[in-house]
Amino acid sequence: MSHLDDLPSTPGKYKTDKALPYGILHHHRYLRLSKPTLWASLFLALFLFYLLLSPPPTPSRRSLNDSSLSSAAKYGGSQWEKQVRKSAHPRSRGGLTVLVTGAAGFVGTHVSIALRRRGDGVLGLDNFNRYYDPKLKRARQGLLERSGVFVVEGDINDAVLLKKLYDVVLFTHVMHLAAQAGVRYAMQNPGSYVSSNIAGFVNLLEVSKAANPQPAVVWASSSSVYGLNKKVPFSEKDRTDHPASLYAATKKAGEGIAHTYNHIYGLSLTGLRFFTVYGPWGRPDMAYFFFTKDILKGKTITVFESPDKGSVARDFTYIDDIVKGCLGALDTAEKSTGSGGKKKGPAMFRIYNLGNTSPVPVTKLVKILEKLLKMKAKKKVMPLPRNGDVEFTHANITLAQSEIGYKPAVDLETGLKKFVKWYMGFYSKKKSSW
């Protein structure tokens, strides 16, 4: 089985059928956050910056984002610049030139390959940290290289490296997917979330706003920002000032920071709130992934239930649908209005939910996996712990449908069937090579 067969088909560029009424366009694109929400986000950002600058509780723990070598020593030279330029050069007339951060990550790999397949120029950036098995990330890197995407190994907190990349390539767009993911891991290593999701994001925005011309930036927020919200489905208009985890708090702070750079510097910014993305080449820390692994090994899996004994539910969204949403956001992003750090007019600012709008109980997820794996799971049901997880997620995608043409099409059983096929093929080949 070819791993490339499990990658998304190439979506074309999305173009709106007709112009939206001015009032709707103005409201959605230029003023997404209410004043109380914005001030709360900025306060949260300042607080998290304070945490970042404070001495860590465990100084001996090395940050996942530490760089062992300086940029000056690792990067530069004619051969390196040639690789960077070749990868970033569009193969189609009018194609985009996109910097994809977190390119060796789950979503980053799929988005990068989809962009390259349709003729856009793509340069990847990833630090290959140890949050989960780096071998999986290296395998994704192999896919990217075979698709013509060069991945620079470096960190978004490395300002010298970012400036170097912006000097070598005039990016039209940035797809910012690099982040410290995972809700529960924040309780073990909180500093990594502040470093990646806030400091790293600010660093990227600083370099982007100083560029001439400035690129349009699309970045990954998260459905986690809805936190303890009880109103469903979750809408972009809902309050998001009750985060249930540090991860959610950093993502919420990122939205406030993005609004600030949009307002002051004229950066065109689009935030995408992903809802439980799954599929081939996924993250091992996600339930569908480690459930599959443990069921096959005959290990007991833990299924959480809500305080009222109900099942925890998630708006599982297949990776191909997420990719189409990302490309739709890139294709409809207006140009930034600043130049060299100076704003010349109002710039686009948007926030969208990207979900499947069909929440599925985790118990049903397990039943589907049992069917596909032809094995009965050993289950242990436990109350949902207070570690940042929420009881349910449910996306309202009306705005994304109308403005970027987002139309999720893959149901959970179909998507899991593709994932299981990839998983069995990938890990059987991996074992045979050991």
Salt bridges, closest charged atoms under 4 A:
ASP66 OD2 - ARG62 NE 3.93
GLU81 OE1 - ARG85 NH1 3.40
GLU81 OE2 - LYS164 NZ 2.75
ASP120 OD2 - ARG118 NE 2.45
ASP133 OD2 - LYS430 NZ 3.24
GLU153 OE2 - ARG138 NH2 3.02
GLU206 OE1 - LYS209 NZ 3.70
ASP238 OD1 - LYS231 NZ 2.96
ASP241 OD2 - ARG239 NH2 2.58
ASP241 OD1 - HIS242 ND1 2.99
GLU255 OE1 - LYS252 NZ 3.98
GLU255 OE1 - ARG273 NH2 2.73
ASP285 OD2 - ARG283 NH2 2.68
GLU305 OE2 - LYS309 NZ 3.43
ASP331 OD1 - ARG118 NH2 2.60
GLU334 OE2 - ARG29 NH1 2.68
GLU370 OE1 - LYS376 NZ 3.95
GLU370 OE2 - LYS379 NZ 3.52
ASP389 OD2 - ARG184 NE 2.77
GLU403 OE1 - ARG32 NH2 3.50
GLU413 OE2 - LYS371 NZ 2.76
